[in-house]
């Protein structure tokens, strides 16, 4: 019999997740985490295509595409990690996950966007969407899906993502779950109270731009004498962009520049075009890598509102805080957990626009306030969001999940063995009162 792996030994990990140049923040997250994780574990990156850059030092590469039988080798790993979020870039790893479940990193509590895009747009299989809704919500879920397909219902992934997160199958199969907020942790525990779950803060390394802000503004044609307000990432309706545009319009006399740094959703193109803010609002379109970091450096104030939330944690907010920027966020979900002296929070209510306007006006007018808030934010991220700490907590949790799984298998063997012996004694339903006390003792012993 092989000796049991010592707790201090390097855990052997198979890693599944989007990687650059995939247009998702999860890809950047994985790329930043992998080098640190490879220092603390034996790590193989499983991919479905060629990387556009050399893998992090110490990481092995396994190319799965065209060789599905390779997935059987996942059994030799101590742990398999799957990153799940709301984009098509998680599709291939989801297919592998169904046959070879592992530990899930849940970047969005609600996965409804992902499944809707998968079944309705990519696979062109609406019947599978109906089946998934039924698996999650029973016959009312089936009826809701059918109403949606007939055009009688607004997509619930846009209006009520946390009420219909469509994540039951993923959580049912998961060996354990990593989330990035207490908010998401509570949501997981409400539906799967016996599933191991760990909150690990979103890792955020500090970005250092060798160029001065003046040089960067010259390169991107941005005036030196204007306060720069910016929103980062995919520009979608739940980022409350129309509300931000109205607040910016009321600040026209302050002459800010408002940068929309990221791909603009088609449904918002007309709102931006018709905002009457020529010379103030500047959409950049999709940017990545160095250009994204350049805009981080240029921004004075960053606005990242979210409603409705999908239970996500914002990597861009973490990076902007790490860069010492004053950030304005919605007072909901993970954002509510940020210290009040590190960010400005806007309630999601009927006074949202008024509150945002007042907040922006104060920050635009008061440079000292911006600098103080940014300094507090930088120190908070340094203290609580380091990449190396996140990697250590990953490894600790993987050990915990493995120990928990071994304990559950032992419990199951004990219970099954006792059940067989009780059956051999001829105990029937009429005799159950005889084993109530032994059952209580066994339950306490097994926790």
VOPAGU-2260 file (C-alpha; in pm, 1 decimal, decimal comma):
REM VOPAGU-2260
SITE   aa  ch    i         X         Y         Z
SITE  UNK   A    0       0,0       0,0       0,0
SITE  UNK   A    1     143,5     337,5     -97,3
SITE  UNK   A    2     233,7     572,1     182,6
SITE  UNK   A    3     -18,5     851,6     237,0
SITE  UNK   A    4      96,4    1191,7     109,5
SITE  UNK   A    5     218,9    1402,9     398,3
SITE  UNK   A    6      24,8    1721,5     467,7
SITE  UNK   A    7     339,8    1927,2     408,0
SITE  UNK   A    8     405,8    1770,4      66,2
SITE  UNK   A    9     337,2    1974,2    -245,2
SITE  UNK   A   10     -20,8    1929,4    -357,1
SITE  UNK   A   11     -46,0    1823,2    -723,4
SITE  UNK   A   12    -297,9    2047,1    -902,1
SITE  UNK   A   13    -464,1    2045,0   -1242,8
SITE  UNK   A   14    -577,8    2398,0   -1330,3
SITE  UNK   A   15    -863,7    2483,5   -1569,2
SITE  UNK   A   16    -941,6    2846,9   -1642,7
SITE  UNK   A   17    -944,0    3115,4   -1913,1
SITE  UNK   A   18    -606,2    3266,5   -1996,4
SITE  UNK   A   19    -496,2    3567,5   -2204,3
SITE  UNK   A   20    -587,4    3669,8   -2468,5
SITE  UNK   A   21    -940,5    3561,4   -2365,9
SITE  UNK   A   22   -1148,1    3876,5   -2321,0
SITE  UNK   A   23   -1244,6    3818,9   -1960,7
SITE  UNK   A   24   -1109,6    3945,6   -1632,6
SITE  UNK   A   25   -1091,5    3585,8   -1509,7
SITE  UNK   A   26    -813,5    3521,6   -1763,3
SITE  UNK   A   27    -606,6    3805,9   -1616,1
SITE  UNK   A   28    -684,4    3677,6   -1265,1
SITE  UNK   A   29    -557,4    3328,1   -1349,2
SITE  UNK   A   30    -244,4    3461,4   -1519,6
SITE  UNK   A   31    -157,0    3667,5   -1212,7
SITE  UNK   A   32    -227,4    3382,7    -967,4
SITE  UNK   A   33     -50,5    3097,7   -1150,0
SITE  UNK   A   34     313,0    3201,0   -1085,7
SITE  UNK   A   35     253,3    3222,1    -710,3
SITE  UNK   A   36      50,8    2902,1    -706,0
SITE  UNK   A   37     327,7    2718,0    -892,5
SITE  UNK   A   38     574,0    2817,8    -617,1
SITE  UNK   A   39     358,3    2647,5    -355,7
SITE  UNK   A   40     224,6    2346,0    -546,9
SITE  UNK   A   41     301,0    2107,9    -831,2
SITE  UNK   A   42      91,9    2270,0   -1100,7
SITE  UNK   A   43     -21,5    2170,9   -1449,7
SITE  UNK   A   44    -221,5    2411,3   -1665,9
SITE  UNK   A   45    -481,6    2227,6   -1875,2
SITE  UNK   A   46    -564,9    2417,0   -2193,0
SITE  UNK   A   47    -764,8    2371,5   -2512,2
SITE  UNK   A   48    -543,5    2587,3   -2734,8
SITE  UNK   A   49    -191,0    2722,0   -2759,5
SITE  UNK   A   50     -89,0    2995,4   -2517,7
SITE  UNK   A   51      16,2    3330,3   -2664,2
SITE  UNK   A   52     300,3    3357,9   -2411,9
SITE  UNK   A   53     534,7    3117,2   -2231,7
SITE  UNK   A   54     367,2    2953,1   -1931,2
SITE  UNK   A   55     465,6    3073,7   -1584,7
SITE  UNK   A   56     787,8    2919,9   -1460,8
SITE  UNK   A   57     731,5    2586,5   -1289,3
SITE  UNK   A   58     396,8    2517,2   -1457,8
SITE  UNK   A   59     342,1    2213,1   -1676,0
SITE  UNK   A   60     115,2    2227,8   -1980,3
SITE  UNK   A   61    -142,7    1968,4   -2084,3
SITE  UNK   A   62    -323,4    2028,0   -2416,0
SITE  UNK   A   63    -665,3    1867,3   -2402,8
SITE  UNK   A   64    -809,1    1970,5   -2739,0
SITE  UNK   A   65    -846,6    1675,3   -2974,8
SITE  UNK   A   66    -745,2    1432,9   -2701,2
SITE  UNK   A   67   -1049,7    1394,4   -2472,3
SITE  UNK   A   68    -916,1    1066,9   -2333,9
SITE  UNK   A   69    -642,5    1267,0   -2159,7
SITE  UNK   A   70    -902,2    1379,5   -1906,8
SITE  UNK   A   71    -888,9    1032,3   -1751,1
SITE  UNK   A   72    -543,2    1129,7   -1623,1
SITE  UNK   A   73    -703,6    1385,5   -1390,7
SITE  UNK   A   74    -742,3    1106,5   -1137,2
SITE  UNK   A   75    -367,8    1121,9   -1060,0
SITE  UNK   A   76    -397,6    1478,6    -924,1
SITE  UNK   A   77    -465,9    1562,5    -561,6
SITE  UNK   A   78    -690,8    1848,3    -669,6
SITE  UNK   A   79    -851,6    1980,9    -986,9
SITE  UNK   A   80    -945,4    2350,5    -997,2
SITE  UNK   A   81   -1209,7    2494,9   -1230,9
SITE  UNK   A   82   -1270,3    2870,9   -1266,0
SITE  UNK   A   83   -1633,4    2959,5   -1341,1
SITE  UNK   A   84   -1765,2    3295,3   -1455,1
SITE  UNK   A   85   -2025,6    3444,4   -1685,0
SITE  UNK   A   86   -1866,1    3420,3   -2028,5
SITE  UNK   A   87   -1819,6    3176,3   -2314,0
SITE  UNK   A   88   -1454,1    3127,8   -2217,2
SITE  UNK   A   89   -1560,9    2878,2   -1950,3
SITE  UNK   A   90   -1739,4    2649,0   -2193,1
SITE  UNK   A   91   -1466,1    2392,3   -2262,0
SITE  UNK   A   92   -1371,8    2355,7   -1896,8
SITE  UNK   A   93   -1741,1    2312,6   -1804,3
SITE  UNK   A   94   -1765,5    2011,0   -2033,9
SITE  UNK   A   95   -1464,5    1853,7   -1863,4
SITE  UNK   A   96   -1598,2    1943,9   -1519,2
SITE  UNK   A   97   -1920,7    1748,9   -1576,9
SITE  UNK   A   98   -1725,4    1423,0   -1609,5
SITE  UNK   A   99   -1438,8    1506,8   -1372,6
SITE  UNK   A  100   -1564,5    1739,7   -1096,8
SITE  UNK   A  101   -1325,6    1927,1    -871,2
SITE  UNK   A  102   -1290,6    2245,1    -666,9
SITE  UNK   A  103   -1479,2    2538,1    -819,3
SITE  UNK   A  104   -1360,5    2899,4    -808,8
SITE  UNK   A  105   -1689,6    3086,0    -837,7
SITE  UNK   A  106   -1614,3    3429,6    -985,1
SITE  UNK   A  107   -1987,1    3503,8   -1019,1
SITE  UNK   A  108   -2242,0    3344,8    -787,0
SITE  UNK   A  109   -2499,2    3364,5   -1064,1
SITE  UNK   A  110   -2399,0    3166,8   -1373,7
SITE  UNK   A  111   -2722,2    3235,6   -1561,3
SITE  UNK   A  112   -2551,5    3450,7   -1825,9
SITE  UNK   A  113   -2308,9    3167,5   -1898,8
SITE  UNK   A  114   -2574,2    2900,0   -1942,7
SITE  UNK   A  115   -2804,7    3126,3   -2143,8
SITE  UNK   A  116   -2522,0    3211,0   -2385,0
SITE  UNK   A  117   -2414,8    2846,8   -2403,4
SITE  UNK   A  118   -2754,1    2687,6   -2466,5
SITE  UNK   A  119   -2933,9    2964,9   -2654,5
SITE  UNK   A  120   -2658,1    3125,6   -2863,7
SITE  UNK   A  121   -2365,6    2885,1   -2899,9
SITE  UNK   A  122   -2521,5    2537,1   -2890,3
SITE  UNK   A  123   -2855,5    2655,2   -3037,6
SITE  UNK   A  124   -3021,9    2409,3   -2799,9
SITE  UNK   A  125   -3311,5    2586,3   -2624,5
SITE  UNK   A  126   -3443,1    2252,2   -2498,5
SITE  UNK   A  127   -3126,0    2213,2   -2291,9
SITE  UNK   A  128   -3183,9    2555,6   -2137,6
SITE  UNK   A  129   -3535,0    2443,1   -2043,8
SITE  UNK   A  130   -3393,5    2124,0   -1888,5
SITE  UNK   A  131   -3134,0    2320,8   -1692,5
SITE  UNK   A  132   -3400,5    2553,9   -1556,5
SITE  UNK   A  133   -3607,2    2251,8   -1452,7
SITE  UNK   A  134   -3304,3    2091,7   -1282,7
SITE  UNK   A  135   -3254,3    2412,6   -1082,5
SITE  UNK   A  136   -3611,1    2520,3   -1011,0
SITE  UNK   A  137   -3841,7    2227,5   -1085,8
SITE  UNK   A  138   -4159,5    2265,1   -1289,7
SITE  UNK   A  139   -4183,8    2643,5   -1224,4
SITE  UNK   A  140   -3836,2    2676,5   -1375,9
SITE  UNK   A  141   -3942,0    2480,2   -1684,0
SITE  UNK   A  142   -4249,4    2702,0   -1725,7
SITE  UNK   A  143   -4038,2    3016,5   -1684,6
SITE  UNK   A  144   -3789,4    2900,0   -1948,4
SITE  UNK   A  145   -4069,7    2820,3   -2191,1
SITE  UNK   A  146   -4224,5    3164,3   -2136,2
SITE  UNK   A  147   -3884,7    3322,1   -2199,5
SITE  UNK   A  148   -3841,0    3135,1   -2527,4
SITE  UNK   A  149   -4186,2    3247,6   -2637,9
SITE  UNK   A  150   -4097,1    3611,0   -2568,7
SITE  UNK   A  151   -4335,7    3644,7   -2274,9
SITE  UNK   A  152   -4065,4    3704,8   -2012,3
SITE  UNK   A  153   -3774,0    3943,6   -1965,0
SITE  UNK   A  154   -3445,2    3749,5   -1933,8
SITE  UNK   A  155   -3403,5    3673,6   -1559,4
SITE  UNK   A  156   -3023,6    3682,2   -1591,0
SITE  UNK   A  157   -3052,8    4057,5   -1651,3
SITE  UNK   A  158   -3326,9    4145,0   -1402,4
SITE  UNK   A  159   -3293,0    3892,4   -1116,0
SITE  UNK   A  160   -2956,5    3715,3   -1141,4
SITE  UNK   A  161   -2938,0    3627,1    -770,1
SITE  UNK   A  162   -3295,5    3497,4    -759,7
SITE  UNK   A  163   -3226,7    3262,7   -1052,1
SITE  UNK   A  164   -2848,5    3198,1   -1041,1
SITE  UNK   A  165   -2871,9    2866,9   -1233,5
SITE  UNK   A  166   -2568,8    2729,0   -1049,5
SITE  UNK   A  167   -2718,1    2419,7    -883,7
SITE  UNK   A  168   -2554,2    2164,0   -1112,1
SITE  UNK   A  169   -2209,9    2320,5   -1067,2
SITE  UNK   A  170   -2248,1    2335,3    -687,3
SITE  UNK   A  171   -2398,5    1984,9    -669,2
SITE  UNK   A  172   -2090,2    1842,2    -841,1
SITE  UNK   A  173   -1826,3    2065,1    -678,9
SITE  UNK   A  174   -1586,8    1911,8    -425,7
SITE  UNK   A  175   -1542,2    2254,8    -267,6
SITE  UNK   A  176   -1592,1    2620,2    -359,0
SITE  UNK   A  177   -1366,0    2925,1    -346,5
SITE  UNK   A  178   -1536,8    3265,6    -351,8
SITE  UNK   A  179   -1405,9    3619,7    -307,4
SITE  UNK   A  180   -1658,8    3774,5     -69,1
SITE  UNK   A  181   -1852,7    3698,2     245,9
SITE  UNK   A  182   -2160,9    3787,1      43,4
SITE  UNK   A  183   -2101,3    3504,6    -206,6
SITE  UNK   A  184   -1998,6    3265,2      72,6
SITE  UNK   A  185   -2331,7    3315,8     249,8
SITE  UNK   A  186   -2521,4    3255,0     -72,5
SITE  UNK   A  187   -2337,9    2925,3    -130,9
SITE  UNK   A  188   -2397,6    2812,4     227,5
SITE  UNK   A  189   -2769,9    2887,4     201,9
SITE  UNK   A  190   -2819,8    2635,8     -77,1
SITE  UNK   A  191   -2532,5    2390,0      -4,8
SITE  UNK   A  192   -2465,8    2403,8     370,4
SITE  UNK   A  193   -2245,6    2091,2     374,5
SITE  UNK   A  194   -2022,5    2196,5      83,9
SITE  UNK   A  195   -1673,3    2317,1     188,6
SITE  UNK   A  196   -1645,8    2684,8      96,2
SITE  UNK   A  197   -1363,3    2934,0     156,4
SITE  UNK   A  198   -1356,3    3307,7     103,1
SITE  UNK   A  199   -1019,4    3410,5     -44,1
SITE  UNK   A  200    -972,1    3778,3    -118,7
SITE  UNK   A  201    -934,2    3872,6    -481,9
SITE  UNK   A  202    -555,8    3884,8    -542,4
SITE  UNK   A  203    -437,8    4219,8    -670,8
SITE  UNK   A  204     -76,9    4297,8    -743,0
SITE  UNK   A  205      18,6    4664,8    -758,0
SITE  UNK   A  206      69,9    4793,1   -1111,4
SITE  UNK   A  207     372,6    5016,4   -1168,7
SITE  UNK   A  208     376,9    5224,4   -1482,7
SITE  UNK   A  209     725,8    5344,9   -1583,5
SITE  UNK   A  210     579,0    5641,5   -1768,7
SITE  UNK   A  211     455,2    5958,1   -1602,7
SITE  UNK   A  212      87,8    6051,0   -1611,6
SITE  UNK   A  213     181,8    6353,8   -1823,8
SITE  UNK   A  214     349,0    6129,4   -2084,1
SITE  UNK   A  215      47,9    5899,4   -2091,1
SITE  UNK   A  216    -197,5    6185,6   -2132,9
SITE  UNK   A  217       7,3    6316,2   -2423,2
SITE  UNK   A  218       2,2    5974,1   -2589,5
SITE  UNK   A  219    -375,8    5933,8   -2555,5
SITE  UNK   A  220    -464,1    6294,1   -2634,8
SITE  UNK   A  221    -607,3    6377,0   -2293,2
SITE  UNK   A  222    -586,0    6737,0   -2163,9
SITE  UNK   A  223    -360,7    6799,4   -1864,6
SITE  UNK   A  224    -599,0    7042,1   -1692,0
SITE  UNK   A  225    -906,1    6816,6   -1663,8
SITE  UNK   A  226   -1008,4    6573,3   -1388,2
SITE  UNK   A  227   -1035,2    6225,0   -1537,2
SITE  UNK   A  228   -1330,7    6008,4   -1432,0
SITE  UNK   A  229   -1325,4    5653,0   -1568,3
SITE  UNK   A  230   -1519,0    5326,7   -1569,9
SITE  UNK   A  231   -1335,3    5004,7   -1654,3
SITE  UNK   A  232   -1428,1    4669,6   -1804,9
SITE  UNK   A  233   -1707,6    4550,3   -2029,8
SITE  UNK   A  234   -1959,5    4837,5   -2041,6
SITE  UNK   A  235   -2293,2    4667,7   -1963,2
SITE  UNK   A  236   -2629,7    4797,0   -1833,9
SITE  UNK   A  237   -2576,5    4660,6   -1481,2
SITE  UNK   A  238   -2284,3    4903,2   -1443,4
SITE  UNK   A  239   -2545,0    5182,2   -1435,0
SITE  UNK   A  240   -2375,5    5371,0   -1717,9
SITE  UNK   A  241   -2686,2    5570,6   -1806,1
SITE  UNK   A  242   -2705,7    5692,0   -1446,1
SITE  UNK   A  243   -2337,2    5786,5   -1456,4
SITE  UNK   A  244   -2387,0    5975,7   -1783,6
SITE  UNK   A  245   -2669,5    6179,9   -1631,1
SITE  UNK   A  246   -2457,7    6261,6   -1326,2
SITE  UNK   A  247   -2164,7    6362,3   -1549,1
SITE  UNK   A  248   -2392,5    6585,7   -1757,0
SITE  UNK   A  249   -2490,2    6773,4   -1438,8
SITE  UNK   A  250   -2118,0    6828,8   -1376,6
SITE  UNK   A  251   -2054,1    6976,8   -1720,1
SITE  UNK   A  252   -1936,0    7304,9   -1567,1
SITE  UNK   A  253   -1661,6    7115,6   -1383,6
SITE  UNK   A  254   -1529,1    7005,8   -1725,2
SITE  UNK   A  255   -1436,3    6646,0   -1638,7
SITE  UNK   A  256   -1331,6    6386,3   -1893,6
SITE  UNK   A  257   -1526,0    6059,8   -1861,6
SITE  UNK   A  258   -1346,3    5755,4   -2004,2
SITE  UNK   A  259   -1536,8    5434,5   -2076,5
SITE  UNK   A  260   -1246,5    5190,4   -2087,8
SITE  UNK   A  261   -1372,2    4864,1   -2232,0
SITE  UNK   A  262   -1596,6    4707,6   -2488,8
SITE  UNK   A  263   -1929,6    4889,2   -2514,0
SITE  UNK   A  264   -2241,4    4670,5   -2512,1
SITE  UNK   A  265   -2450,7    4737,3   -2822,9
SITE  UNK   A  266   -2756,3    4823,8   -2612,3
SITE  UNK   A  267   -2566,3    5121,2   -2465,2
SITE  UNK   A  268   -2421,6    5264,3   -2785,0
SITE  UNK   A  269   -2717,0    5497,0   -2842,6
SITE  UNK   A  270   -2715,0    5613,7   -2478,4
SITE  UNK   A  271   -2350,9    5716,9   -2509,4
SITE  UNK   A  272   -2402,5    5867,5   -2854,9
SITE  UNK   A  273   -2709,5    6068,2   -2744,2
SITE  UNK   A  274   -2565,7    6186,2   -2412,5
SITE  UNK   A  275   -2485,8    6535,7   -2546,2
SITE  UNK   A  276   -2145,6    6505,5   -2382,3
SITE  UNK   A  277   -1917,7    6548,3   -2681,9
SITE  UNK   A  278   -1570,1    6632,7   -2563,2
SITE  UNK   A  279   -1643,8    6488,4   -2220,3
SITE  UNK   A  280   -1734,3    6122,3   -2274,4
SITE  UNK   A  281   -1470,1    5913,1   -2449,5
SITE  UNK   A  282   -1535,1    5542,2   -2515,5
SITE  UNK   A  283   -1208,2    5358,4   -2583,6
SITE  UNK   A  284   -1346,9    5026,2   -2706,4
SITE  UNK   A  285   -1181,4    4704,2   -2596,6
SITE  UNK   A  286    -827,7    4746,1   -2461,8
SITE  UNK   A  287    -597,6    4496,1   -2295,1
SITE  UNK   A  288    -257,2    4459,6   -2134,4
SITE  UNK   A  289     -41,3    4770,2   -2128,1
SITE  UNK   A  290    -314,2    5006,6   -2254,3
SITE  UNK   A  291    -546,7    4902,7   -1971,3
SITE  UNK   A  292    -274,2    4978,6   -1716,0
SITE  UNK   A  293    -207,4    5311,4   -1886,8
SITE  UNK   A  294    -568,5    5414,9   -1831,6
SITE  UNK   A  295    -545,8    5300,6   -1468,4
SITE  UNK   A  296    -260,9    5547,6   -1424,0
SITE  UNK   A  297    -441,6    5831,0   -1605,1
SITE  UNK   A  298    -766,6    5811,5   -1405,0
SITE  UNK   A  299    -826,9    6040,6   -1106,5
SITE  UNK   A  300   -1167,5    5902,4   -1005,3
SITE  UNK   A  301   -1303,5    5558,6   -1094,0
SITE  UNK   A  302   -1673,8    5476,2   -1102,0
SITE  UNK   A  303   -1779,2    5111,6   -1078,5
SITE  UNK   A  304   -2149,2    5083,5   -1001,8
SITE  UNK   A  305   -2316,4    4740,4   -1012,6
SITE  UNK   A  306   -2686,3    4665,0   -1000,0
SITE  UNK   A  307   -2821,5    4410,7   -1018,4
SITE  UNK   A  308   -2514,8    4222,1    -896,8
SITE  UNK   A  309   -2439,8    3862,7    -995,4
SITE  UNK   A  310   -2244,4    3809,8    -674,5
SITE  UNK   A  311   -1917,1    3907,4    -840,9
SITE  UNK   A  312   -1603,4    4071,4    -704,3
SITE  UNK   A  313   -1449,2    4341,6    -920,9
SITE  UNK   A  314   -1087,5    4277,4   -1017,9
SITE  UNK   A  315   -1067,2    4621,8   -1176,4
SITE  UNK   A  316   -1174,0    4790,5    -851,9
SITE  UNK   A  317    -910,0    4593,5    -660,5
SITE  UNK   A  318    -641,2    4694,2    -910,2
SITE  UNK   A  319    -751,7    5057,4    -908,1
SITE  UNK   A  320    -743,0    5062,5    -529,1
SITE  UNK   A  321    -397,1    4903,4    -542,2
SITE  UNK   A  322    -295,0    5188,0    -773,1
SITE  UNK   A  323    -413,8    5440,4    -514,9
SITE  UNK   A  324    -720,0    5562,8    -702,3
SITE  UNK   A  325   -1036,6    5710,6    -551,5
SITE  UNK   A  326   -1320,0    5470,7    -640,1
SITE  UNK   A  327   -1696,7    5513,6    -631,1
SITE  UNK   A  328   -1895,6    5189,3    -599,3
SITE  UNK   A  329   -2249,2    5067,1    -538,3
SITE  UNK   A  330   -2328,7    4980,3    -177,4
SITE  UNK   A  331   -2421,0    4620,0    -252,8
SITE  UNK   A  332   -2269,3    4270,2    -246,2
SITE  UNK   A  333   -1889,4    4254,8    -218,7
SITE  UNK   A  334   -1859,8    4630,6    -266,0
SITE  UNK   A  335   -2038,2    4685,7      67,9
SITE  UNK   A  336   -1760,3    4490,5     241,3
SITE  UNK   A  337   -1494,0    4745,2     144,1
SITE  UNK   A  338   -1395,4    4988,4     424,0
SITE  UNK   A  339   -1579,6    5319,5     411,2
SITE  UNK   A  340   -1256,7    5520,4     420,0
SITE  UNK   A  341   -1121,1    5339,3     110,7
SITE  UNK   A  342   -1407,0    5390,2    -135,5
SITE  UNK   A  343   -1713,8    5609,8    -173,5
SITE  UNK   A  344   -2040,1    5411,5    -172,1
SITE  UNK   A  345   -2363,1    5492,8    -352,4
SITE  UNK   A  346   -2689,6    5338,6    -232,7
SITE  UNK   A  347   -2894,1    5148,2    -489,2
SITE  UNK   A  348   -3221,2    5334,8    -445,7
SITE  UNK   A  349   -3432,4    5608,3    -600,4
SITE  UNK   A  350   -3171,3    5867,4    -498,1
SITE  UNK   A  351   -2883,9    5690,2    -675,5
SITE  UNK   A  352   -2825,0    5965,0    -932,8
SITE  UNK   A  353   -2839,6    6242,7    -673,6
SITE  UNK   A  354   -2597,3    6062,0    -443,7
SITE  UNK   A  355   -2358,1    5986,2    -729,0
SITE  UNK   A  356   -2369,1    6346,3    -849,4
SITE  UNK   A  357   -2287,8    6480,2    -502,0
SITE  UNK   A  358   -2010,3    6225,3    -455,3
SITE  UNK   A  359   -1845,6    6304,5    -788,9
SITE  UNK   A  360   -1879,1    6677,3    -736,3
SITE  UNK   A  361   -1700,9    6647,9    -400,6
SITE  UNK   A  362   -1419,4    6432,4    -541,0
SITE  UNK   A  363   -1368,5    6648,8    -850,5
SITE  UNK   A  364   -1347,3    6963,6    -639,6
SITE  UNK   A  365   -1125,1    6821,0    -365,0
SITE  UNK   A  366    -793,0    6675,7    -476,7
SITE  UNK   A  367    -682,1    6616,6    -116,3
SITE  UNK   A  368    -989,0    6399,4     -57,9
SITE  UNK   A  369    -908,6    6195,1    -369,3
SITE  UNK   A  370    -547,3    6146,2    -261,8
SITE  UNK   A  371    -643,0    6046,4      93,3
SITE  UNK   A  372    -904,9    5795,9     -22,1
SITE  UNK   A  373    -661,4    5651,3    -275,2
SITE  UNK   A  374    -385,4    5615,2     -14,9
SITE  UNK   A  375    -623,0    5434,6     222,4
SITE  UNK   A  376    -729,3    5205,7     -60,4
SITE  UNK   A  377    -370,5    5120,9    -155,3
SITE  UNK   A  378    -279,9    5026,9     203,5
SITE  UNK   A  379    -592,2    4815,1     239,9
SITE  UNK   A  380    -518,0    4615,7     -75,7
SITE  UNK   A  381    -153,1    4568,2      23,8
SITE  UNK   A  382    -261,7    4432,7     363,0
SITE  UNK   A  383    -546,3    4206,2     252,7
SITE  UNK   A  384    -519,9    4119,8    -118,5
SITE  UNK   A  385    -166,8    4000,9    -186,8
SITE  UNK   A  386    -124,2    3738,4    -457,3
SITE  UNK   A  387     109,5    3521,8    -248,2
SITE  UNK   A  388    -138,4    3511,2      40,9
SITE  UNK   A  389    -417,5    3411,2    -197,0
SITE  UNK   A  390    -204,5    3128,4    -338,2
SITE  UNK   A  391    -124,3    3002,7      15,2
SITE  UNK   A  392    -492,9    3003,9     102,8
SITE  UNK   A  393    -572,9    2811,9    -216,0
SITE  UNK   A  394    -330,4    2537,0    -112,6
SITE  UNK   A  395    -460,9    2530,6     245,6
SITE  UNK   A  396    -817,7    2495,0     123,9
SITE  UNK   A  397    -730,1    2217,4    -121,7
SITE  UNK   A  398    -578,8    2020,2     168,7
SITE  UNK   A  399    -896,7    2083,1     370,3
SITE  UNK   A  400   -1120,0    1965,2      86,2
SITE  UNK   A  401    -915,0    1647,8      42,9
SITE  UNK   A  402    -931,2    1576,5     417,5
SITE  UNK   A  403   -1304,3    1643,8     417,5
SITE  UNK   A  404   -1357,9    1408,0     121,9
SITE  UNK   A  405   -1160,5    1131,4     294,8
SITE  UNK   A  406   -1363,5    1183,2     611,0
SITE  UNK   A  407   -1692,8    1168,1     419,9
SITE  UNK   A  408   -1586,2     844,6     248,5
SITE  UNK   A  409   -1500,7     696,0     587,4
SITE  UNK   A  410   -1836,2     808,8     731,0
SITE  UNK   A  411   -2016,0     652,7     436,5
SITE  UNK   A  412   -1832,9     322,8     481,4
SITE  UNK   A  413   -1915,8     316,4     854,4
SITE  UNK   A  414   -2282,7     395,4     795,6
SITE  UNK   A  415   -2314,6     142,7     514,2
SITE  UNK   A  416   -2142,8    -125,0     725,0
SITE  UNK   A  417   -2372,5     -65,8    1021,7
SITE  UNK   A  418   -2674,5     -68,6     791,4
SITE  UNK   A  419   -2578,6    -409,5     655,2
SITE  UNK   A  420   -2538,2    -551,0    1005,9
SITE  UNK   A  421   -2871,2    -406,6    1119,8
SITE  UNK   A  422   -3037,6    -568,6     819,9
SITE  UNK   A  423   -2874,2    -902,3     908,5
SITE  UNK   A  424   -3024,0    -874,5    1260,2
SITE  UNK   A  425   -3368,1    -862,1    1102,4
SITE  UNK   A  426   -3455,0    -509,5    1222,8
SITE  UNK   A  427   -3776,1    -385,8    1056,2
SITE  UNK   A  428   -3959,8     -53,4    1048,9
SITE  UNK   A  429   -4147,1    -158,3    1362,9
SITE  UNK   A  430   -3814,2    -191,1    1549,4
SITE  UNK   A  431   -3670,9     151,8    1464,9
SITE  UNK   A  432   -3725,7     275,7    1821,3
SITE  UNK   A  433   -3461,2      24,4    1929,5
SITE  UNK   A  434   -3185,5     195,8    1728,0
SITE  UNK   A  435   -3276,1     561,2    1786,6
SITE  UNK   A  436   -3025,2     598,5    2072,3
SITE  UNK   A  437   -2735,0     425,4    1887,3
SITE  UNK   A  438   -2813,5     641,3    1582,1
SITE  UNK   A  439   -2789,1     960,3    1792,2
SITE  UNK   A  440   -2451,8     850,3    1931,1
SITE  UNK   A  441   -2323,4     764,2    1581,8
SITE  UNK   A  442   -2438,3    1101,7    1447,2
SITE  UNK   A  443   -2243,9    1284,9    1720,2
SITE  UNK   A  444   -1933,4    1075,7    1655,5
SITE  UNK   A  445   -1942,9    1147,3    1283,6
SITE  UNK   A  446   -2022,7    1516,4    1325,9
